Amino acid sequence: MTVTRGNDDDQAALWNGVAGTAWVEAQELLDGMFKPFEKLLAEALPAGTGGRVLDIGCGTGGITLAAARRLGPGGRCTGVDISEPMIAAARVRAERESLPADFICDDAGTHIFEAAGFDAIISRFGVMFFGDPVRAFANLRRAARDGAALRFVTWRGAQENPFMTTAERAAAPLLPDLPARRPDGPGQFAFADRDHVRRILEQSGWADVDIRPIDVTCTFPESGLVQYLSRLGPLGRVLHDADEQTRARVIETVRGAFERYVDGAEVRFDAACWMVGARHWSPGAA
């Protein structure tokens, strides 16, 4: 699996620029939207038993903090993300709640973690952006203790998640320079192929790989829809530099395309994802 280093540099530039700032500004909306995944990840950890957990691609820290609450005062959850704006926001949230959580601003695929330092590794939509995923997951395996579990949620394909591409599809006729997604590169749908994900994990040394489809209903207030469609994703990055007339015309058109997902004061859609599990065993372990 050959990938150029430039992909990692592109991701760093993206998430430390417009995209990272937009996610910080939309933190409350996004945490609410993805609340169901908190139960699937953080609440699957043993309650009140302590231990150390690593959260990959932690963003503004929603899952990291939920895991820290779950572990109790004897535990600690570490979040890692490449985005300085999001890590800064996560640290403020942890300090506000006085939770046993800390944060690292770095690329989780190459960061030198404490060897065998974590009892579990989790992620909500944070592992699809590695330039070299086999190398990245091998690095994470080295950070896992013998018997440690890996558990993450990632998106299935774009065709199964029409909500996620509605904005760019509706805006395309008005924005001919809107960049197309790269199906062969890091990004939201990079782990759409289950067999591809399995190969990555097995080649990086993880065992007991289990990949199951899940369909999760997500909601958020209709009052946040314009912020969602105009600030996030590929369209959000283009509109950031658009003139006011173009911006207004595009937002009006795109907002109409989301009408099928609006139910009164609520926006509702189904997220088609993979729930992925694996385990690290030292050589010779059962």
C-alpha positions as protocol buffer text, in pm:
chain_id: "A"
residue {
  index: 1
  type: MET
  ca { x: 0 y: 0 z: 0 }
}
residue {
  index: 2
  type: THR
  ca { x: 193 y: 303 z: -126 }
}
residue {
  index: 3
  type: VAL
  ca { x: 87 y: 652 z: -20 }
}
residue {
  index: 4
  type: THR
  ca { x: 284 y: 973 z: -44 }
}
residue {
  index: 5
  type: ARG
  ca { x: 368 y: 1179 z: 262 }
}
residue {
  index: 6
  type: GLY
  ca { x: 187 y: 1469 z: 98 }
}
residue {
  index: 7
  type: ASN
  ca { x: -146 y: 1320 z: 201 }
}
residue {
  index: 8
  type: ASP
  ca { x: -52 y: 1361 z: 568 }
}
residue {
  index: 9
  type: ASP
  ca { x: 61 y: 1718 z: 504 }
}
residue {
  index: 10
  type: ASP
  ca { x: -267 y: 1794 z: 325 }
}
residue {
  index: 11
  type: GLN
  ca { x: -465 y: 1660 z: 621 }
}
residue {
  index: 12
  type: ALA
  ca { x: -265 y: 1871 z: 865 }
}
residue {
  index: 13
  type: ALA
  ca { x: -327 y: 2184 z: 659 }
}
residue {
  index: 14
  type: LEU
  ca { x: -698 y: 2106 z: 626 }
}
residue {
  index: 15
  type: TRP
  ca { x: -768 y: 2040 z: 993 }
}
residue {
  index: 16
  type: ASN
  ca { x: -553 y: 2326 z: 1119 }
}
residue {
  index: 17
  type: GLY
  ca { x: -730 y: 2567 z: 886 }
}
residue {
  index: 18
  type: VAL
  ca { x: -1089 y: 2629 z: 785 }
}
residue {
  index: 19
  type: ALA
  ca { x: -1213 y: 2275 z: 859 }
}
residue {
  index: 20
  type: GLY
  ca { x: -1075 y: 2265 z: 1213 }
}
residue {
  index: 21
  type: THR
  ca { x: -1215 y: 2608 z: 1299 }
}
residue {
  index: 22
  type: ALA
  ca { x: -1555 y: 2512 z: 1161 }
}
residue {
  index: 23
  type: TRP
  ca { x: -1567 y: 2196 z: 1374 }
}
residue {
  index: 24
  type: VAL
  ca { x: -1485 y: 2396 z: 1687 }
}
residue {
  index: 25
  type: GLU
  ca { x: -1763 y: 2642 z: 1611 }
}
residue {
  index: 26
  type: ALA
  ca { x: -2007 y: 2356 z: 1546 }
}
residue {
  index: 27
  type: GLN
  ca { x: -1894 y: 2147 z: 1845 }
}
residue {
  index: 28
  type: GLU
  ca { x: -2228 y: 2148 z: 2028 }
}
residue {
  index: 29
  type: LEU
  ca { x: -2423 y: 2067 z: 1713 }
}
residue {
  index: 30
  type: LEU
  ca { x: -2189 y: 1783 z: 1613 }
}
residue {
  index: 31
  type: ASP
  ca { x: -2174 y: 1632 z: 1962 }
}
residue {
  index: 32
  type: GLY
  ca { x: -2551 y: 1623 z: 1967 }
}
residue {
  index: 33
  type: MET
  ca { x: -2572 y: 1477 z: 1617 }
}
residue {
  index: 34
  type: PHE
  ca { x: -2330 y: 1198 z: 1696 }
}
residue {
  index: 35
  type: LYS
  ca { x: -2453 y: 1133 z: 2051 }
}
residue {
  index: 36
  type: PRO
  ca { x: -2568 y: 775 z: 1967 }
}
residue {
  index: 37
  type: PHE
  ca { x: -2208 y: 677 z: 1895 }
}
residue {
  index: 38
  type: GLU
  ca { x: -2107 y: 779 z: 2247 }
}
residue {
  index: 39
  type: LYS
  ca { x: -2304 y: 483 z: 2384 }
}
residue {
  index: 40
  type: LEU
  ca { x: -2151 y: 248 z: 2129 }
}
residue {
  index: 41
  type: LEU
  ca { x: -1796 y: 351 z: 2216 }
}
residue {
  index: 42
  type: ALA
  ca { x: -1753 y: 512 z: 2556 }
}
residue {
  index: 43
  type: GLU
  ca { x: -2033 y: 326 z: 2728 }
}
residue {
  index: 44
  type: ALA
  ca { x: -1891 y: -6 z: 2606 }
}
residue {
  index: 45
  type: LEU
  ca { x: -1593 y: 50 z: 2837 }
}
residue {
  index: 46
  type: PRO
  ca { x: -1611 y: -110 z: 3185 }
}
residue {
  index: 47
  type: ALA
  ca { x: -1762 y: 147 z: 3419 }
}
residue {
  index: 48
  type: GLY
  ca { x: -1563 y: 277 z: 3713 }
}
residue {
  index: 49
  type: THR
  ca { x: -1277 y: 33 z: 3667 }
}
residue {
  index: 50
  type: GLY
  ca { x: -1001 y: 280 z: 3584 }
}
residue {
  index: 51
  type: GLY
  ca { x: -751 y: 193 z: 3315 }
}
residue {
  index: 52
  type: ARG
  ca { x: -612 y: 395 z: 3028 }
}
residue {
  index: 53
  type: VAL
  ca { x: -790 y: 459 z: 2699 }
}
residue {
  index: 54
  type: LEU
  ca { x: -665 y: 626 z: 2381 }
}
residue {
  index: 55
  type: ASP
  ca { x: -911 y: 814 z: 2157 }
}
residue {
  index: 56
  type: ILE
  ca { x: -793 y: 855 z: 1797 }
}
residue {
  index: 57
  type: GLY
  ca { x: -898 y: 1162 z: 1600 }
}
residue {
  index: 58
  type: CYS
  ca { x: -1063 y: 1301 z: 1912 }
}
residue {
  index: 59
  type: GLY
  ca { x: -1158 y: 1636 z: 1761 }
}
residue {
  index: 60
  type: THR
  ca { x: -1303 y: 1866 z: 2028 }
}
residue {
  index: 61
  type: GLY
  ca { x: -1301 y: 1582 z: 2280 }
}
residue {
  index: 62
  type: GLY
  ca { x: -1661 y: 1461 z: 2303 }
}
residue {
  index: 63
  type: ILE
  ca { x: -1580 y: 1089 z: 2307 }
}
residue {
  index: 64
  type: THR
  ca { x: -1260 y: 1139 z: 2511 }
}
residue {
  index: 65
  type: LEU
  ca { x: -1452 y: 1313 z: 2787 }
}
residue {
  index: 66
  type: ALA
  ca { x: -1733 y: 1057 z: 2779 }
}
residue {
  index: 67
  type: ALA
  ca { x: -1475 y: 779 z: 2815 }
}
residue {
  index: 68
  type: ALA
  ca { x: -1307 y: 961 z: 3105 }
}
residue {
  index: 69
  type: ARG
  ca { x: -1641 y: 990 z: 3285 }
}
residue {
  index: 70
  type: ARG
  ca { x: -1701 y: 621 z: 3225 }
}
residue {
  index: 71
  type: LEU
  ca { x: -1362 y: 512 z: 3358 }
}
residue {
  index: 72
  type: GLY
  ca { x: -1395 y: 707 z: 3680 }
}
residue {
  index: 73
  type: PRO
  ca { x: -1130 y: 885 z: 3887 }
}
residue {
  index: 74
  type: GLY
  ca { x: -893 y: 587 z: 3872 }
}
residue {
  index: 75
  type: GLY
  ca { x: -873 y: 597 z: 3494 }
}
residue {
  index: 76
  type: ARG
  ca { x: -746 y: 831 z: 3228 }
}
residue {
  index: 77
  type: CYS
  ca { x: -839 y: 891 z: 2867 }
}
residue {
  index: 78
  type: THR
  ca { x: -597 y: 1047 z: 2621 }
}
residue {
  index: 79
  type: GLY
  ca { x: -725 y: 1210 z: 2304 }
}
residue {
  index: 80
  type: VAL
  ca { x: -504 y: 1268 z: 2002 }
}
residue {
  index: 81
  type: ASP
  ca { x: -579 y: 1480 z: 1697 }
}
residue {
  index: 82
  type: ILE
  ca { x: -383 y: 1662 z: 1430 }
}
residue {
  index: 83
  type: SER
  ca { x: -593 y: 1979 z: 1467 }
}
residue {
  index: 84
  type: GLU
  ca { x: -459 y: 2246 z: 1703 }
}
residue {
  index: 85
  type: PRO
  ca { x: -790 y: 2440 z: 1717 }
}
residue {
  index: 86
  type: MET
  ca { x: -985 y: 2128 z: 1811 }
}
residue {
  index: 87
  type: ILE
  ca { x: -730 y: 2011 z: 2069 }
}
residue {
  index: 88
  type: ALA
  ca { x: -734 y: 2356 z: 2230 }
}
residue {
  index: 89
  type: ALA
  ca { x: -1113 y: 2337 z: 2258 }
}
residue {
  index: 90
  type: ALA
  ca { x: -1096 y: 1985 z: 2400 }
}
residue {
  index: 91
  type: ARG
  ca { x: -851 y: 2092 z: 2672 }
}
residue {
  index: 92
  type: VAL
  ca { x: -1080 y: 2375 z: 2779 }
}
residue {
  index: 93
  type: ARG
  ca { x: -1372 y: 2133 z: 2807 }
}
residue {
  index: 94
  type: ALA
  ca { x: -1170 y: 1883 z: 3015 }
}
residue {
  index: 95
  type: GLU
  ca { x: -1050 y: 2156 z: 3251 }
}
residue {
  index: 96
  type: ARG
  ca { x: -1402 y: 2289 z: 3289 }
}
residue {
  index: 97
  type: GLU
  ca { x: -1527 y: 1948 z: 3405 }
}
residue {
  index: 98
  type: SER
  ca { x: -1208 y: 1855 z: 3595 }
}
residue {
  index: 99
  type: LEU
  ca { x: -1203 y: 1520 z: 3415 }
}
residue {
  index: 100
  type: PRO
  ca { x: -909 y: 1275 z: 3403 }
}
residue {
  index: 101
  type: ALA
  ca { x: -832 y: 1344 z: 3038 }
}
residue {
  index: 102
  type: ASP
  ca { x: -535 y: 1480 z: 2849 }
}
residue {
  index: 103
  type: PHE
  ca { x: -477 y: 1565 z: 2485 }
}
residue {
  index: 104
  type: ILE
  ca { x: -197 y: 1534 z: 2231 }
}
residue {
  index: 105
  type: CYS
  ca { x: -182 y: 1748 z: 1917 }
}
residue {
  index: 106
  type: ASP
  ca { x: -7 y: 1524 z: 1665 }
}
residue {
  index: 107
  type: ASP
  ca { x: -61 y: 1266 z: 1392 }
}
residue {
  index: 108
  type: ALA
  ca { x: -172 y: 947 z: 1569 }
}
residue {
  index: 109
  type: GLY
  ca { x: -24 y: 744 z: 1285 }
}
residue {
  index: 110
  type: THR
  ca { x: 331 y: 850 z: 1364 }
}
residue {
  index: 111
  type: HIS
  ca { x: 324 y: 984 z: 1720 }
}
residue {
  index: 112
  type: ILE
  ca { x: 555 y: 796 z: 1958 }
}
residue {
  index: 113
  type: PHE
  ca { x: 315 y: 676 z: 2228 }
}
residue {
  index: 114
  type: GLU
  ca { x: 421 y: 503 z: 2546 }
}
residue {
  index: 115
  type: ALA
  ca { x: 477 y: 139 z: 2451 }
}
residue {
  index: 116
  type: ALA
  ca { x: 199 y: -91 z: 2576 }
}
residue {
  index: 117
  type: GLY
  ca { x: 48 y: 208 z: 2755 }
}
residue {
  index: 118
  type: PHE
  ca { x: -323 y: 166 z: 2685 }
}
residue {
  index: 119
  type: ASP
  ca { x: -590 y: -86 z: 2782 }
}
residue {
  index: 120
  type: ALA
  ca { x: -820 y: 14 z: 2496 }
}
residue {
  index: 121
  type: ILE
  ca { x: -812 y: 227 z: 2180 }
}
residue {
  index: 122
  type: ILE
  ca { x: -1132 y: 385 z: 2048 }
}
residue {
  index: 123
  type: SER
  ca { x: -1232 y: 624 z: 1771 }
}
residue {
  index: 124
  type: ARG
  ca { x: -1543 y: 789 z: 1631 }
}
residue {
  index: 125
  type: PHE
  ca { x: -1482 y: 874 z: 1265 }
}
residue {
  index: 126
  type: GLY
  ca { x: -1116 y: 949 z: 1329 }
}
residue {
  index: 127
  type: VAL
  ca { x: -920 y: 675 z: 1153 }
}
residue {
  index: 128
  type: MET
  ca { x: -1006 y: 729 z: 785 }
}
residue {
  index: 129
  type: PHE
  ca { x: -754 y: 1008 z: 730 }
}
residue {
  index: 130
  type: PHE
  ca { x: -419 y: 829 z: 764 }
}
residue {
  index: 131
  type: GLY
  ca { x: -187 y: 865 z: 466 }
}
residue {
  index: 132
  type: ASP
  ca { x: -44 y: 519 z: 534 }
}
residue {
  index: 133
  type: PRO
  ca { x: -311 y: 329 z: 731 }
}
residue {
  index: 134
  type: VAL
  ca { x: -113 y: 5 z: 774 }
}
residue {
  index: 135
  type: ARG
  ca { x: 178 y: 195 z: 927 }
}
residue {
  index: 136
  type: ALA
  ca { x: -64 y: 396 z: 1142 }
}
residue {
  index: 137
  type: PHE
  ca { x: -248 y: 96 z: 1285 }
}
residue {
  index: 138
  type: ALA
  ca { x: 83 y: -81 z: 1351 }
}
residue {
  index: 139
  type: ASN
  ca { x: 187 y: 226 z: 1549 }
}
residue {
  index: 140
  type: LEU
  ca { x: -136 y: 212 z: 1748 }
}
residue {
  index: 141
  type: ARG
  ca { x: -86 y: -159 z: 1814 }
}
residue {
  index: 142
  type: ARG
  ca { x: 251 y: -84 z: 1973 }
}
residue {
  index: 143
  type: ALA
  ca { x: 71 y: 155 z: 2209 }
}
residue {
  index: 144
  type: ALA
  ca { x: -172 y: -121 z: 2316 }
}
residue {
  index: 145
  type: ARG
  ca { x: -115 y: -353 z: 2608 }
}
residue {
  index: 146
  type: ASP
  ca { x: -137 y: -729 z: 2562 }
}
residue {
  index: 147
  type: GLY
  ca { x: -505 y: -815 z: 2519 }
}
residue {
  index: 148
  type: ALA
  ca { x: -609 y: -452 z: 2460 }
}
residue {
  index: 149
  type: ALA
  ca { x: -917 y: -394 z: 2248 }
}
residue {
  index: 150
  type: LEU
  ca { x: -946 y: -170 z: 1944 }
}
residue {
  index: 151
  type: ARG
  ca { x: -1297 y: -42 z: 1875 }
}
residue {
  index: 152
  type: PHE
  ca { x: -1392 y: 224 z: 1622 }
}
residue {
  index: 153
  type: VAL
  ca { x: -1679 y: 350 z: 1409 }
}
residue {
  index: 154
  type: THR
  ca { x: -1624 y: 448 z: 1047 }
}
residue {
  index: 155
  type: TRP
  ca { x: -1849 y: 533 z: 754 }
}
residue {
  index: 156
  type: ARG
  ca { x: -1962 y: 284 z: 494 }
}
residue {
  index: 157
  type: GLY
  ca { x: -1992 y: 410 z: 136 }
}
residue {
  index: 158
  type: ALA
  ca { x: -2117 y: 743 z: 5 }
}
residue {
  index: 159
  type: GLN
  ca { x: -2409 y: 574 z: -173 }
}
residue {
  index: 160
  type: GLU
  ca { x: -2533 y: 441 z: 160 }
}
residue {
  index: 161
  type: ASN
  ca { x: -2495 y: 785 z: 321 }
}
residue {
  index: 162
  type: PRO
  ca { x: -2673 y: 1029 z: 89 }
}
residue {
  index: 163
  type: PHE
  ca { x: -2720 y: 1285 z: 367 }
}
residue {
  index: 164
  type: MET
  ca { x: -2343 y: 1328 z: 386 }
}
residue {
  index: 165
  type: THR
  ca { x: -2310 y: 1430 z: 21 }
}
residue {
  index: 166
  type: THR
  ca { x: -2638 y: 1621 z: -25 }
}
residue {
  index: 167
  type: ALA
  ca { x: -2475 y: 1963 z: 12 }
}
residue {
  index: 168
  type: GLU
  ca { x: -2206 y: 1916 z: -250 }
}
residue {
  index: 169
  type: ARG
  ca { x: -2441 y: 1744 z: -496 }
}
residue {
  index: 170
  type: ALA
  ca { x: -2694 y: 2028 z: -470 }
}
residue {
  index: 171
  type: ALA
  ca { x: -2424 y: 2296 z: -498 }
}
residue {
  index: 172
  type: ALA
  ca { x: -2233 y: 2141 z: -788 }
}
residue {
  index: 173
  type: PRO
  ca { x: -2432 y: 2313 z: -1068 }
}
residue {
  index: 174
  type: LEU
  ca { x: -2365 y: 2651 z: -905 }
}
residue {
  index: 175
  type: LEU
  ca { x: -2000 y: 2586 z: -815 }
}
residue {
  index: 176
  type: PRO
  ca { x: -1821 y: 2422 z: -1107 }
}
residue {
  index: 177
  type: ASP
  ca { x: -1489 y: 2437 z: -919 }
}
residue {
  index: 178
  type: LEU
  ca { x: -1621 y: 2245 z: -619 }
}
residue {
  index: 179
  type: PRO
  ca { x: -1353 y: 1980 z: -557 }
}
residue {
  index: 180
  type: ALA
  ca { x: -1458 y: 1619 z: -603 }
}
residue {
  index: 181
  type: ARG
  ca { x: -1398 y: 1368 z: -327 }
}
residue {
  index: 182
  type: ARG
  ca { x: -1106 y: 1132 z: -379 }
}
residue {
  index: 183
  type: PRO
  ca { x: -1230 y: 774 z: -329 }
}
residue {
  index: 184
  type: ASP
  ca { x: -872 y: 640 z: -329 }
}
residue {
  index: 185
  type: GLY
  ca { x: -734 y: 882 z: -71 }
}
residue {
  index: 186
  type: PRO
  ca { x: -777 y: 970 z: 296 }
}
residue {
  index: 187
  type: GLY
  ca { x: -1122 y: 1102 z: 374 }
}
residue {
  index: 188
  type: GLN
  ca { x: -1467 y: 1035 z: 512 }
}
residue {
  index: 189
  type: PHE
  ca { x: -1537 y: 725 z: 301 }
}
residue {
  index: 190
  type: ALA
  ca { x: -1185 y: 582 z: 283 }
}
residue {
  index: 191
  type: PHE
  ca { x: -1294 y: 277 z: 488 }
}
residue {
  index: 192
  type: ALA
  ca { x: -1612 y: 204 z: 293 }
}
residue {
  index: 193
  type: ASP
  ca { x: -1484 y: -137 z: 176 }
}
residue {
  index: 194
  type: ARG
  ca { x: -1500 y: -390 z: 461 }
}
residue {
  index: 195
  type: ASP
  ca { x: -1238 y: -618 z: 305 }
}
residue {
  index: 196
  type: HIS
  ca { x: -1002 y: -321 z: 271 }
}
residue {
  index: 197
  type: VAL
  ca { x: -1041 y: -241 z: 641 }
}
residue {
  index: 198
  type: ARG
  ca { x: -982 y: -603 z: 737 }
}
residue {
  index: 199
  type: ARG
  ca { x: -661 y: -616 z: 530 }
}
residue {
  index: 200
  type: ILE
  ca { x: -530 y: -299 z: 691 }
}
residue {
  index: 201
  type: LEU
  ca { x: -585 y: -432 z: 1042 }
}
residue {
  index: 202
  type: GLU
  ca { x: -446 y: -777 z: 972 }
}
residue {
  index: 203
  type: GLN
  ca { x: -140 y: -640 z: 792 }
}
residue {
  index: 204
  type: SER
  ca { x: -72 y: -408 z: 1084 }
}
residue {
  index: 205
  type: GLY
  ca { x: -76 y: -696 z: 1332 }
}
residue {
  index: 206
  type: TRP
  ca { x: -422 y: -675 z: 1490 }
}
residue {
  index: 207
  type: ALA
  ca { x: -607 y: -1001 z: 1561 }
}
residue {
  index: 208
  type: ASP
  ca { x: -968 y: -1110 z: 1614 }
}
residue {
  index: 209
  type: VAL
  ca { x: -1090 y: -856 z: 1359 }
}
residue {
  index: 210
  type: ASP
  ca { x: -1468 y: -813 z: 1363 }
}
residue {
  index: 211
  type: ILE
  ca { x: -1645 y: -573 z: 1124 }
}
residue {
  index: 212
  type: ARG
  ca { x: -2022 y: -534 z: 1146 }
}
residue {
  index: 213
  type: PRO
  ca { x: -2262 y: -297 z: 969 }
}
residue {
  index: 214
  type: ILE
  ca { x: -2461 y: -64 z: 1191 }
}
residue {
  index: 215
  type: ASP
  ca { x: -2727 y: 188 z: 1095 }
}
residue {
  index: 216
  type: VAL
  ca { x: -2769 y: 470 z: 1345 }
}
residue {
  index: 217
  type: THR
  ca { x: -3035 y: 741 z: 1345 }
}
residue {
  index: 218
  type: CYS
  ca { x: -2883 y: 1084 z: 1406 }
}
residue {
  index: 219
  type: THR
  ca { x: -3068 y: 1408 z: 1477 }
}
residue {
  index: 220
  type: PHE
  ca { x: -2998 y: 1774 z: 1536 }
}
residue {
  index: 221
  type: PRO
  ca { x: -3210 y: 2093 z: 1559 }
}
residue {
  index: 222
  type: GLU
  ca { x: -3332 y: 2236 z: 1228 }
}
residue {
  index: 223
  type: SER
  ca { x: -3203 y: 2572 z: 1352 }
}
residue {
  index: 224
  type: GLY
  ca { x: -2850 y: 2438 z: 1303 }
}
residue {
  index: 225
  type: LEU
  ca { x: -2899 y: 2314 z: 947 }
}
residue {
  index: 226
  type: VAL
  ca { x: -2765 y: 2622 z: 767 }
}
residue {
  index: 227
  type: GLN
  ca { x: -2456 y: 2621 z: 986 }
}
residue {
  index: 228
  type: TYR
  ca { x: -2406 y: 2251 z: 910 }
}
residue {
  index: 229
  type: LEU
  ca { x: -2442 y: 2277 z: 532 }
}
residue {
  index: 230
  type: SER
  ca { x: -2254 y: 2604 z: 489 }
}
residue {
  index: 231
  type: ARG
  ca { x: -1958 y: 2554 z: 724 }
}
residue {
  index: 232
  type: LEU
  ca { x: -1870 y: 2183 z: 714 }
}
residue {
  index: 233
  type: GLY
  ca { x: -1745 y: 1943 z: 450 }
}
residue {
  index: 234
  type: PRO
  ca { x: -1620 y: 2027 z: 99 }
}
residue {
  index: 235
  type: LEU
  ca { x: -1891 y: 2289 z: 45 }
}
residue {
  index: 236
  type: GLY
  ca { x: -1807 y: 2469 z: 368 }
}
residue {
  index: 237
  type: ARG
  ca { x: -1446 y: 2510 z: 260 }
}
residue {
  index: 238
  type: VAL
  ca { x: -1548 y: 2659 z: -75 }
}
residue {
  index: 239
  type: LEU
  ca { x: -1813 y: 2893 z: 69 }
}
residue {
  index: 240
  type: HIS
  ca { x: -1558 y: 3029 z: 314 }
}
residue {
  index: 241
  type: ASP
  ca { x: -1396 y: 3217 z: 25 }
}
residue {
  index: 242
  type: ALA
  ca { x: -1709 y: 3288 z: -181 }
}
residue {
  index: 243
  type: ASP
  ca { x: -1859 y: 3635 z: -229 }
}
residue {
  index: 244
  type: GLU
  ca { x: -2181 y: 3712 z: -42 }
}
residue {
  index: 245
  type: GLN
  ca { x: -2406 y: 3691 z: -348 }
}
residue {
  index: 246
  type: THR
  ca { x: -2275 y: 3348 z: -446 }
}
residue {
  index: 247
  type: ARG
  ca { x: -2287 y: 3230 z: -86 }
}
residue {
  index: 248
  type: ALA
  ca { x: -2652 y: 3333 z: -44 }
}
residue {
  index: 249
  type: ARG
  ca { x: -2759 y: 3171 z: -371 }
}
residue {
  index: 250
  type: VAL
  ca { x: -2582 y: 2844 z: -292 }
}
residue {
  index: 251
  type: ILE
  ca { x: -2715 y: 2825 z: 65 }
}
residue {
  index: 252
  type: GLU
  ca { x: -3072 y: 2880 z: -54 }
}
residue {
  index: 253
  type: THR
  ca { x: -3040 y: 2603 z: -313 }
}
residue {
  index: 254
  type: VAL
  ca { x: -2868 y: 2358 z: -81 }
}
residue {
  index: 255
  type: ARG
  ca { x: -3108 y: 2422 z: 207 }
}
residue {
  index: 256
  type: GLY
  ca { x: -3393 y: 2316 z: -22 }
}
residue {
  index: 257
  type: ALA
  ca { x: -3216 y: 1989 z: -101 }
}
residue {
  index: 258
  type: PHE
  ca { x: -3216 y: 1899 z: 270 }
}
residue {
  index: 259
  type: GLU
  ca { x: -3592 y: 1942 z: 306 }
}
residue {
  index: 260
  type: ARG
  ca { x: -3647 y: 1565 z: 284 }
}
residue {
  index: 261
  type: TYR
  ca { x: -3450 y: 1525 z: 608 }
}
residue {
  index: 262
  type: VAL
  ca { x: -3640 y: 1792 z: 802 }
}
residue {
  index: 263
  type: ASP
  ca { x: -3914 y: 1679 z: 1039 }
}
residue {
  index: 264
  type: GLY
  ca { x: -4058 y: 1983 z: 1210 }
}
residue {
  index: 265
  type: ALA
  ca { x: -3793 y: 2136 z: 1433 }
}
residue {
  index: 266
  type: GLU
  ca { x: -3556 y: 1844 z: 1381 }
}
residue {
  index: 267
  type: VAL
  ca { x: -3321 y: 1716 z: 1112 }
}
residue {
  index: 268
  type: ARG
  ca { x: -3304 y: 1337 z: 1101 }
}
residue {
  index: 269
  type: PHE
  ca { x: -3092 y: 1099 z: 894 }
}
residue {
  index: 270
  type: ASP
  ca { x: -2952 y: 745 z: 909 }
}
residue {
  index: 271
  type: ALA
  ca { x: -2576 y: 698 z: 934 }
}
residue {
  index: 272
  type: ALA
  ca { x: -2457 y: 379 z: 761 }
}
residue {
  index: 273
  type: CYS
  ca { x: -2138 y: 275 z: 937 }
}
residue {
  index: 274
  type: TRP
  ca { x: -1906 y: -9 z: 1027 }
}
residue {
  index: 275
  type: MET
  ca { x: -1849 y: -102 z: 1389 }
}
residue {
  index: 276
  type: VAL
  ca { x: -1497 y: -242 z: 1388 }
}
residue {
  index: 277
  type: GLY
  ca { x: -1333 y: -440 z: 1666 }
}
residue {
  index: 278
  type: ALA
  ca { x: -993 y: -607 z: 1700 }
}
residue {
  index: 279
  type: ARG
  ca { x: -749 y: -707 z: 1969 }
}
residue {
  index: 280
  type: HIS
  ca { x: -375 y: -693 z: 2028 }
}
residue {
  index: 281
  type: TRP
  ca { x: -207 y: -1013 z: 2142 }
}
residue {
  index: 282
  type: SER
  ca { x: 164 y: -1037 z: 2210 }
}
residue {
  index: 283
  type: PRO
  ca { x: 348 y: -1315 z: 2026 }
}
residue {
  index: 284
  type: GLY
  ca { x: 267 y: -1649 z: 2187 }
}
residue {
  index: 285
  type: ALA
  ca { x: -35 y: -1513 z: 2378 }
}
residue {
  index: 286
  type: ALA
  ca { x: -368 y: -1695 z: 2363 }
}
